[in-house]
Amino acid sequence: MGVRSEREFVHRTLMVVGIVVGVAALISLVWFAADLFLLIFAGVLLAVLLRELSDRLSKYTRLSTGWSLAVVTLSLAIVVVLGGWLIAARVSAQLDLLIETLPGSLAKLEKYLGDYVWGRKLLERAPSASQLFFGRADIVGRVSGVFFVALSIVTTVVIVLFVGLYLAVDPALYRRGLLHLVPIDKRGRADEICDALGRTQRWWLLGRLFSMTLVSIVTTIGLWLLGIPAALALGLINFLLVFVPYLGPILAAVPAVLFAVSLSDPMAPVYVALLYFVIQTLEGYLLTPIVQSRAVSMPPVVTLTAQVLLGVLFGMPGILLATPLAAVGLVLVKMLYVEDTLGDVGEPGTAGS
């Protein structure tokens, strides 16, 4: 009995050590390959969008799935290229105007803040307008930096496009491969979890794109009615940044307010700030709840915490993908831990049966 007990102890000890080493290796892999995983997740989101649009087209036109996907992909490419060609010149001119105007607006704001004690203390801790826009690096460093940033962006876009297209062509292939990693008696539940994750990503992404488009259009029209010259460029910036809930709208409002500072009307910045506040309030309290009712409820604290945490760890890609990653995490916690481990299948705050 003593020998058997000793063997069981050694066996359990080795098992615990193996689990710890395996978890540590997995964490190390995720940490060092985080950028790759974020790119793959972005490709998954693109695949979800393409597949959702192609499935809807196939349902209403009776085209095959492959032809529907080809039509959707080609249509989106035409819209992007044609839309960019039609508005590129105007947006480019307005962006040039923004770039020329914002340093002067910052200098004007610095002068205004310099009249107050609290403003001077704030300016002591902030970079000057020239440092913010031009920095201290020489021209060669700036040009090389811009080149490598542009190359990195192009590479990222290409990888995400290819991952998204390959996943959208035959998602069942990759899903079957993933399910084969799960024990046979658990594959039914794993399939349910995959369905829930796909549904959550689909509704979150469609809702976010709808919000981005609507908010951008309303913002552009509102800025145009207020007489802001670069309304189209500011609306485009708003469209891109609103993809990030909560933080994105705040960042989008900054260049618009700074641009309004340069205008002759002293009330222009106030009107612009009010416009952004009203639009984002309506988006947050009207559009977002409707979208969340079809996907997963995302408490603001969870969203902001995920954005800050992933932003600190992985930079801008982490901020951009923090919300959909948090939504996936909530679904996994709900189904794997709350329902399967705790046995609570009721709504939050209620006891499960």
KEGUKOL-405866 format. One record per residue (C-alpha): residue in three letters; y, z, x. Coordinates in steps of 0.5 Angstrom, whole numbers, plus 500, padded with zeros to 3 digits. Layout:
N
ALAYZX ...
! end
This chain:
353
MET500500500 GLY505502506 VAL504495509 ARG505491502 SER511495501 GLU514493508 ARG512486507 GLU516486500 PHE522489503 VAL522484509 HIS521479504 ARG527481499 THR531482505 LEU530475508 MET532473501 VAL538476500 VAL540474507 GLY538467505 ILE542467499 VAL548470503 VAL548465508 GLY547459503 VAL553462499 ALA557462506 ALA555455508 LEU557453501 ILE564456501 SER565453508 LEU563446506 VAL568447500 TRP574450504 PHE573444510 ALA572439505 ALA577441500 ASP581435500 LEU575430499 PHE573434493 LEU580434490 LEU580426491 ILE573426488 PHE575430482 ALA581426481 GLY577420481 VAL573423475 LEU579424471 LEU580417472 ALA573415470 VAL574419464 LEU580416462 LEU577409463 ARG571411459 GLU574414453 LEU579407453 SER573403454 ASP568406449 ARG574406443 LEU575399445 SER567398444 LYS567402438 TYR572397434 THR571391437 ARG563391438 LEU564389445 SER559391450 THR561397454 GLY561393461 TRP566388458 SER570393454 LEU571397461 ALA573390464 VAL578389459 VAL581396459 THR581396467 LEU584389467 SER589391461 LEU592397465 ALA592393472 ILE597388468 VAL601393465 VAL602397471 VAL604390475 LEU608387470 GLY612394468 GLY613395475 TRP616388476 LEU620388470 ILE623395471 ALA623395479 ALA629392481 ARG633397476 VAL629403478 SER630401485 ALA638401484 GLN638407480 LEU634411486 ASP638408491 LEU644411487 LEU640418486 ILE639418494 GLU646417495 THR649422490 LEU645428491 PRO647430498 GLY654430495 SER652434489 LEU649439494 ALA655439498 LYS659440491 LEU655446489 GLU655449496 LYS663449495 TYR662452488 LEU657458491 GLY661459497 ASP667462492 TYR662468490 VAL659473494 TRP652473491 GLY653465492 ARG655466500 LYS648470501 LEU644465497 LEU647460502 GLU645464508 ARG638463506 ALA638456504 PRO638450508 SER644446508 ALA645439504 SER644435511 GLN638439513 LEU635438507 PHE636431506 PHE636428513 GLY633434517 ARG633435525 ALA628430527 ASP630424531 ILE630417527 VAL623415531 GLY620422528 ARG623420521 VAL620413521 SER613415524 GLY613421519 VAL614416513 PHE609411515 PHE604416516 VAL605419509 ALA605412506 LEU599410509 SER596417507 ILE598415499 VAL595408499 THR589411502 THR588416497 VAL590412491 VAL584407494 ILE579412494 VAL581415487 LEU581408484 PHE574406487 VAL571413485 GLY574412478 LEU571405477 TYR564407480 LEU563413476 ALA566409469 VAL561403470 ASP555408470 PRO556415469 ALA549416466 LEU546415473 TYR550420476 ARG549425470 ARG542424471 GLY542425478 LEU546432477 LEU541434472 HIS535433477 LEU538439481 VAL537444475 PRO531447473 ILE527443468 ASP527449463 LYS535449464 ARG537442463 GLY538442456 ARG543447457 ALA546444463 ASP547437459 GLU551441453 ILE555444459 CYS556437461 ASP558435454 ALA563440454 LEU566439461 GLY567431459 ARG570433452 THR575438455 GLN577433461 ARG578427456 TRP582431451 TRP586434456 LEU588428460 LEU589424454 GLY594429451 ARG597430458 LEU598422458 PHE601422451 SER606428453 MET608425459 THR610418456 LEU613421450 VAL617426454 SER619421459 ILE622416453 VAL626422450 THR629424456 THR631417458 ILE634416451 GLY637423452 LEU640422459 TRP643415457 LEU646418450 LEU650423455 GLY652417459 ILE648419466 PRO648413470 ALA641413473 ALA637415466 LEU631410467 ALA630413474 LEU630420472 GLY626419466 LEU621416471 ILE621422475 ASN620426469 PHE614422467 LEU611423474 LEU612431474 VAL611433467 PHE603431469 VAL604438472 PRO605443466 TYR610449467 LEU612447474 GLY613440473 PRO619440468 ILE623445472 LEU622440478 ALA624434474 ALA630438471 VAL633439478 PRO635432481 ALA638431474 VAL642437474 LEU644436481 PHE646428479 ALA650431473 VAL654435478 SER657429481 LEU660426475 SER667428473 ASP665431466 PRO664439468 MET660440462 ALA655434464 PRO650439468 VAL650444462 TYR649438457 VAL643435462 ALA640442463 LEU640443455 LEU637437454 TYR631438459 PHE630445456 VAL630443449 ILE625437450 GLN620442454 THR621447449 LEU618442444 GLU613440448 GLY611446450 TYR611449443 LEU609443439 LEU605438443 THR601442448 PRO598447442 ILE596441438 VAL592438445 GLN589445446 SER586445439 ARG582439441 ALA580441448 VAL581448451 SER586454450 MET590455457 PRO594461457 PRO600460461 VAL598466466 VAL592462468 THR595455469 LEU601458473 THR596462477 ALA592456478 GLN598452480 VAL600457485 LEU594459488 LEU591452489 GLY598450491 VAL598455497 LEU591453499 PHE591445499 GLY598443498 MET601438493 PRO594435491 GLY592442489 ILE598443485 LEU597436481 LEU590438480 ALA590445478 THR591445471 PRO584441470 LEU581445475 ALA582451471 ALA580448465 VAL574446467 GLY573453470 LEU574456464 VAL569452460 LEU564454466 VAL566462465 LYS565461457 MET559458457 LEU555460463 TYR557467464 VAL560470457 GLU555466453 ASP549465457 THR549472461 LEU553477456 GLY550473450 ASP557473447 VAL558467443 GLY564469438 GLU571467439 PRO575471444 GLY576478442 THR570478437 ALA563480438 GLY558475439 SER552475434 
! end
